[in-house]
């Protein structure tokens, strides 16, 4: 599943909380493009690339490169070259490869007739975004459209048009190949992929693989680029499906069905074949087939058996993968295991990397340290640190001893002015244990008068929140205005075990909604929220939860804020139904209490905001709900210009406007 980014103060706000005062995080502090973000280091350690704020206009992103072949540690590390986005394209990220070549991803607003190509209307005009991939070098001056050079023989004009409009490009490196990478073009509607081999030195592009029939390419070996596994979605009757895994048989060249890896969509056990283990000839598989929490197993395709015990499991959290060496000296070696704790974490088994991680964690106390990449001899290592109070900051570790700062995303934000954040658990009314993240106002302490509060359910709903820095800025924006903020990981949330994930099926607006209500009541019972002074605010699925709360009688909320929310379950299910996998895998679970059928029960003020370029959750969800309730005088609708659904499609003005209307509504309309 795709998971789907989100200057200083213009005016300071102060609110009394529990007898203390806290300075509010200004909207502009989150609206500005980060000073530096998404930094990547070349495998040989000679260069960095990343996204920076355009020096001429901090609302626009620019592409930057750094020469780190030799570093003068007495001077700040500064980019060698900066190229503004300019025009219609906006740089989103970049990756640098072994040849010194860089592939850059960018998007741009687009309006036109999709005619079935991409998310959006099949007739008429749709406001949306398209993505491009460009090839350049560390001078970042000349850019070639990678996909424009792709061979077109045997591809119809209609298919080419769809590939351009509905494609989400991604890049897979071949670490041992001196020149080539693989670019995947995923049609986000059909979920079919085409794979291209791109020569970074010559720019030559050739067709490599494509999904055929009912089998989709799943695992490509990073050693040589050959396909090792495929997945087939198989109907088994009554709109039920199974996912079958086929693994390459090296003796015959065929792909053999691996029956132990088959999972039903209704049971929805994870079965992720992650990599081939060259040492044993087995496969690393992440699965929750044998327990509530996913673990990493070795699987033998010849005998079709799992090992008796997992390679790695965590008692409290889902394992998410294995970290394998990518350099010539350690290619394929197990370096660590990934798991999804309060934040994404790595359990290092490589002694040197473990020692480095522990040393850096000691140097950056209270922050999460992520080792991003390193050279083959580990003389240069790129890492990033962040915490609930500290926006991400990027560093280089030189010769395992000297730390050099590359820059922080938002150095103008002062950590001491922000609120504490922690992982908590509460019990739902049916006894299910619900994780949640609690962010408290900066000057509030236990025993003070209960503050006003906001319950903030995440989007998805098959997603989750994390403990670290919130890139939306919502939690700290609210906390520094005196609100306690609870982010329930309600049933249906992913990454907390199979039981919690599956428990959300068919419970939209029902038990999933109970979990949000129960979270609010838990806050009151424990002194974290003042009764009758609690709001609910959410975006995407969280927006649905806000719509649902506004029409559910007897809830704990005084007002609601629905951002880009689903209000019409029937239409949503129909849209999901255009794709058999989405319909059977996730769309089949989208049933419950439909807010649009209950607008006559609106019982509180509601703010509705939505982007006019949103195709993931079409604008009609907000306009239809608003039109049904506007006569009550309790609803406000704000349509954001040029704003898409995902936050990487939000402009600085979108961030400023959305935070502004949220803060104003809570203060003046909700009167929390």
N, C-alpha and C positions, 0 to 999 in steps of 0.2 A: 504494500500500500504506500502511496505517496503521502508523504507527510507535508504535508505541506508543511518582510523584515520590517515586520515592523522591525549660541550666544547666550547668552546669559539672560537673566530674568528681565522681563519687560515690566513686570509689576509684582511686588512681593505680597503674599497673602499670609496672614497670621490667624490661627484659630486656637482658642484655649482648649486644652485637652487634659483632663485630670489635674488641673491646677498648674499645668506647664504650657509652654508655647513652642510651636514648631514652625520653621520656615518652609513654605510649600515649594515643592519641585516645580519649576516653571515649565509651561508647555514648550517653550522654545528650546529648553535643554534637551528634550526628546525629539523635537522636530528637526533640528539641524542634522545634516549628514554626519555620521561618525568621523572623527579625525582620521582614523585608520581602522580598517576592518578586513576580514577575510584574507589574511596574509598567507602566502604560500612560498615555500623555499624550494629552489632547484635541487635535484638530487645530489649534485656535486658541491652544493654549498657556496656557489659563487654569486647568486642573485636571489632577490625576493620580488614578488609582485603582490599587489593588494589594491583595495579600494580606499580612496581617501576623499576628504571634502575638497571640492574645487576651491583653490585659494582665492579665486575672484568672486565666487558665490557659494557660500557654505551650505546652501540648500541643494546643490547639485553634486552628484558623485563624479569622481575622476579616477582614472587608472594610474597607478604609480609603480615604478620599479626602483629597486635599490641595488647598488653594486656592493656586495659583501665579500668579494674575493680577497680583500684585505681591509681590516677595520681599524681605524684610529680610535681607540677606546677613550681618548681624552676629549673627543668631540661628540656632540649628539649625532645619532645616525639619521641622515636625511636622504630623501629620495633623489635618485639620479635624474629621473625623468617623470613628469606628470602630464597626462593627456586628459583634458576635460571631456565629458560625454558630448556636450554640445548637440545641436540639432535635436532630432526626435529620439535617438537611442539613449538609453541610460545603462551604464555599466553596472553589472550585478555581482560579478565574481570573475576570478582568473586562476588559471593553473599553469605552472611552469614545469617544463619537462627536461629530459636529459640533454637535449640538443640546444638548450637555451631558447627554444621556441615557447610561445605562450598562446594558450587558447582562452579567449575571453568570451563570457556570456553577457548578453545585453538584452533588454526588452524595450518595446516601444508601444505606446497607445495606438490602436488601430480601429477604424470603423468601416464596416462594409458588410456585404452579404456573405455569410458563411456557407449557406446551402448545405448544411450537414457536416461541415468540416470544423471540428472543434466544439467546445462547450459554448452554447448560445442558441439563438433562434435559428430554426431551419428555413424560415422565410423572412424576408425583410432584412433590415440592417441591424447589426449587433455592434455595440461598443465593447471592445475587448483589448487584449494585449497579444503581441506575437514576440517570439524569442528568436535571437540570432546567435550564431557561434562564429567568432572571428579568429583568424590565425595571425599572429604578429611575433615580434621578438622583444628582447629586453629594452630596445630603444622605444618601443610602443608608439611608433609613428605611422607605420603603414599597416593597414588591416585588410585581410582578404576574407571574404565570406566562405567559410569552410563548406557549407552545404550547397553553395551555388555551383561548386565544381563537381558535385556528385554525378556519376554516370546516370543517364536518363533512359538508356536503351531498355525497351520492354516495359516502361512505366508510362501509364497514360497521363495525359495532361491534367485530368481531373484528380488523379492520385497525387501528382506532383503538387497541385494546388493545396490539397488537403495536408500533405506532408509539411508544407510551409506554414500553414495556418494552425494546424492542430498538433505540431510536433514539440515535444519537450526534449531538447538535446542534452546528452550527458556524455562524459568522456571516461574511458577506461584506459589506464596506462598499461603498457607491456614493459615492465621494468628492465628486463634483460634484452629487449629489442632496442638497438641503438637509434632507430629512426621513427618507428611507427607507433601509433595509438589507434584505439577503436572508438568511434563515435556512434552512439546509439540514438536513433530517432524514434521516439515513442509517440505513436498516435494516441493522444489522450482520450479519444472517443472510442476507437476500436480496441485499444490496448495492445495493438500489434506493433512489433518493433522491426526496424531495419538497421543493420549494422554495417558501418563503413570502415575501411582501413584508410587512415590518413597518414601520409608520409610528411613528417614535420619539416624535413629539409627541402623537399621539392614542392610540397603543397599538393601533390598528386593524390587523388581520392578514388578509391575503387569499392564497388559493392562487395560485401563479404558474406553476410548471412541475412536471412529474414525469417520471421515466423511463418510457418507453412501449415495450412490446414488447421486442425484443432490443437496443434502442439506449439508451445511457445518456448523459445530459448530461455534458459534460466541461468546456468552457470557457465562462464567462459574462463578457461584457464589462463591466468596472467603470465604463465611462463611462455606459452606459444600461441595463445589466442584461439585454441580450438574449443569447440563446444563440448562440454562434459555432461551437462544435464539439460533435460527439457521437461516441461510441465504440460499436462493435458487436463482440461476441464471436461468432465464426462457427466452427461445427464443420467440420472438414475430413476427418474419418474417423479410425478407430483411436484414439479419445479424444484426438485432437489438435485444437487450436484456433488460430485467428488473431484478432488484434485489428485491426479496421478503423477508420479515422478518417474522419469525414464533416465537411466544412466548409461553412458557410452560403454559398450563392451569392446575393449581394445583388441580382442581376438577376432571379432566378426565385423567390427565397424558399425554394428547396429546399436540402437538404444533400447535397452531391456527394461521392461516394467518392473519396478521395485514395489511389490505389494505392501511391505511393512511401512512404506512412506506414504501410502494413500490416506487421505483425510477427507471427511465429509464437511461440506460447507456449514451444515447445521450444527455440528459439534465443534467445528472451527478450532481444532488443535493446530498449534504452530508446527510447521515442518519445513524448515529453512536449511537447505543444503548449501553451506557457506563456502566450502573450499575443499580441494583435494589434498590429502596428506601424502606427500611423496615418500615419506619415510616408511609408512605402513601400507600404502596402497588403498587406504580407506578414505572415507569422506567425513568432514566435520559437519555435524547436523545439530542445529539448535531446535529443540522440541520440548513441548510440555505434554507429550504423549504419556509420560510415566508419572507425572506429578503436577501439582497446581502451578508451580513456578517452572519456567523454561530452564533447561540445562543444556550443556554442550556435550554431545556424544560422538564417538567414532562409529561409523557404519560401514560394514563390509558389503559392497555391491555384489561380490561373487557368491557369498553364502547367504546374502540377504538377511543379515543379522546385525543388531546393535551390540556393542560391547555391554557386558553386564552392568558396569558402573559408569557414570558420566565422567568425562575428563574434568568438568567444572560445574558446580552448582552453588547457588547462594540460597541460604535458608529463607531469607526475607524478600528477595528481589529476583526478577527475571534475569537470567543470563541472556545476552544478546549477540555474542559472537566470540571469535578467536582473533588475536592479533598475530599475524605471521610476518616474518622478515621479508623485506622487499628489495634488499640489496644483494649483490653477488655473493658476499661473504656469509649471509644468513638467510638466503632465499628459502622460504617455506618453513623455517624454524619457528616453533611456538615461542612467542615473546610474552604473551599475556592473554587474559580473557576479559571480555567486556561484560558489564552487567549494568542494569538500569536501577540504581539506587535512588536516593533523593535527587541526584544528578547522574548523568552518564559517567560511569567509573570504569577503571581498568585495574584488574588484579595482575600485577606484573610477576612473571616467573623468571624472566631474564634478569640475572643478578645485577648487572650494571644498570639497566634501565630502572629496576626497582630501587637501587641506591640513589640514582639521580632524582627519581620522583619523590622519594622520601626526603631528600635534602632540600629540594625546592619547596616542598610542602612546609618544611620547617622554616624556610626563609620567608615564605608568604603565608604566615599563620592565619587561619580562619578563612582562607580562600581555596577554591578548587583549582588544582594545577593540571592542565592537560598537555601531554607531550604530543605535539602535532607531527613533526617529522625530524629526521636527522640524516647526516651524511653517513656513508658506509663505515668510516672510522670513528664516527660519533664525536668528531672534534667540533662540530657545529650542530646545535639542536634548537629547533624552533618550538616555543611553548607559549601557552596563553593562560592567564590567571583571571579569575572572576569570582564574585560572591554576590549574595543578595544586595549588598551595599556598594559593591565595586563593579562598574562596567568592565567588560573584558579589556585586558591590556596584553600586548604582544612583546615577547622578549626573545633574545638569542642567548644560549648558553655556549660559551667558547671554551674549548679544551676542558670541559667538565668542571670549570672553576669560575669563570668570569661571566657575569650576567650583563647584557647590553640591552637597553630599552629601545624598542622600535616605536612604540607609542600606544596610547590608550584610546579607546573608542570615544569616551566622553570625559576628558580630564577636567572639564568645567564643573562636573557634579562632585560635590563634597560628600564622601562616604558618611561622615559623622552626622550629616543632616538627615539621613535616611533612617527608615524603621527596621527593627529586627524582624527576621523571617525564620520560620521553623516548620518542620514536618510534625503534624499531630494526627491523632486518630480519634474518631468518635463512632458511636454505635448507632446505626440506623434503626428505625422503629421495628424492623423485622429481625434485628440482631446482626445484620451484616456489618462487618468492620470496614469503615470508610476512611482511607487516608485523606489528608488535606494539608494545604500549606497556609499558615497563618502569618500575616504581616501586620505588625502593630505600629501605631503612631510613634514617632521617634522619642517623644518625651513622656510617653505613657508607661506606667509600671503597674505590676500586679498590686491590687489594693486601692488603686485610684478609681474614681467614678467610672462606670462603664462608658466607653465612647460610642458614638454612632458607628455603624458598620455597613460594609458592602459584601455581599456574597457574589463571587465572581467565577461561575462555572466556565470551563474551557470549551473550545470548539471541538469539532470532530464528528460525532462524539468519540470515535475510536482514536483517541489521542490521550495526552496527559500533560500536566504541568511539571516543572522541575524547580528545585530549591534555589538555584543560582539566580544570576541577574536576569530580570524580566525585560526582554528587548522591546516590548510594547510600551513600557513605562507606566502601565496602568496601576500596578500594585503600589509603587512608591509615589506616584502622582496622588493617589487617593490617601495613602497612609500619611503623607506629609501635610495633608489637609485635615488631619484629625480623625480619619476613619480607620477602624480595624478592618482588614480584608481577609476573607476566607475563600480559598480556592478548593472546593470539594473535588475529589477524584471519584465522582459518583459512579455507580454501577454502569458498565458500558465503557469505562475508561480502560485504555490499553496500557500494558506495562506493569500491572500490579498483580498478575496471576490470572489464570484461566477462569476461576470462579467469578471474580469481580467483573471481568470483561463480558462473559456470557450472560451475566445476570441483567444486563441492560436490554437484551433483545425484547422487542415488542413493548417496551415500557416507556416510550417517549411521552412525557407529560404525566406519567403515572409514578411508578416506583423510582425512576430516575429523578423525577421532580421531588419526590419525598426526600431523597437524599440531600437535596439543596435546602429544603425546609428544615430537615433535622439538623443540618449543619448550623443554620441560623439559631435554632433553639439551643444547640450545644453551646454556642457563643454566649447566649444570654445566661444559661445555667452556670457557666464558668467565669462570668464577670468580664467577658471580652466584648460584649455588645449591650447597649441599652435597649430594653424591650420597646417596641414600637418606633425604633429609630434605625431600621435596617432596610437597605435597598438591595435589589438584585440587578446585576449588570453582566451581560455576556455578549459575545461576538460569534457569529456563525451558528454552530449548535448552541453555544451559550446564549445567542440571541433568541433562538427558539425557547430556551429555558425561561428567558425574561418574558417573552410573549405568553408562555404557558402560565407563569406565575401571576401575570396581570389578570388572568381570567379564571384562576382557581380560587374558589371561595375559602376563607378561613386560613389563609397563609400568613406567614410572619412578616411579610414585606410591606413597606409603606409606599414604595414606588418601584418602577422598573425601567431599565435602559436596554433596548434591543438593538445591537449593531449587526447589520447584514444578516438578520436572523431568518430562519425558516418559519413561516407562519401557516403554511398550507401543506399538510402531510400528504394529502392525496396527490396533489400536483408533483410534489417531490418524489413520491414513489413512482409515478408515471415517468418522470424524467429519468430516474434511475433505471427504469424498466427498458430503456432503449439499449442497454448493454447487458447481455445475459449474465456476465460475471458479477457486475455490480448489483444487478437485481437479485441474484441468488446468494451472493456472498454478504452484502451489506444491505442492499435495498429491501430485502425481505424482512429485515428487522425493524423497518421504519413504520411502525404503527403505534397507536396509542391515542391520547387525547389531542384532538386537532384544534389549535387555537382559533383558526379562522371560522370554525363552526361554533365557537363559544364567545364571540365578540360581545354579545349582549350581556355578558357577565363581567365586563371590565370593571374593576373595583379600585383602581389606583391611578395616579398620574403615570404616564409612560412617555419616554423619549425614544424615538425611532430614528436611527441614522443608517444610511446605506450609500454605497458608491454607485455612480451611474455607469461604470465600466465593469460591474460585477457580473460574471457569467456563471460562477460556481453556485451562488445563491442569487437567482434573478431578482431584480428590483421589485417585481410585482408582489413578492412576499411582504415587503414593507408598505408599498402603496395600497395594496388591497386591504391590509389590516387597518391602516390609518383611515382610509376612506370609510371603513365600516364603523369606526369609533370616533371620528373627528367631531361629530355632533355633540358628544358628551362634554367637549371642552377640556378633556383630560389628556389629550394626546398632542405631541409635537412630532413633526417629520422634518428631517434635514437630509437633503440629497447632496452628497459630496461629488464635486466635479472632478472628472478624470481619475476616479479612485476605483481600483480593482478589488478583488476579494482578498488575495494574499497580500501580506504587508510589504513584500518587495515591490508591489505595484502602488504603494502609497507615496505620494509626494510629501514634501515638507509641509506644504499648505494643508494637505489632508490631515496630517498629524496635529498640527496646530488647531485646526477647526474642530476636529473630533474631541480632543482634550478640552478645548474651550467650552463646547456645548455640554460635555459631561459634567465638568465642574460647575457650570452655571445652573444646570438642571438640578443637581443634588442640593445646591445651596438655596436656590430661589423657588423652585417648583416643588421639590420634595420636602425642603425645609428640614433636613436631617439635623 
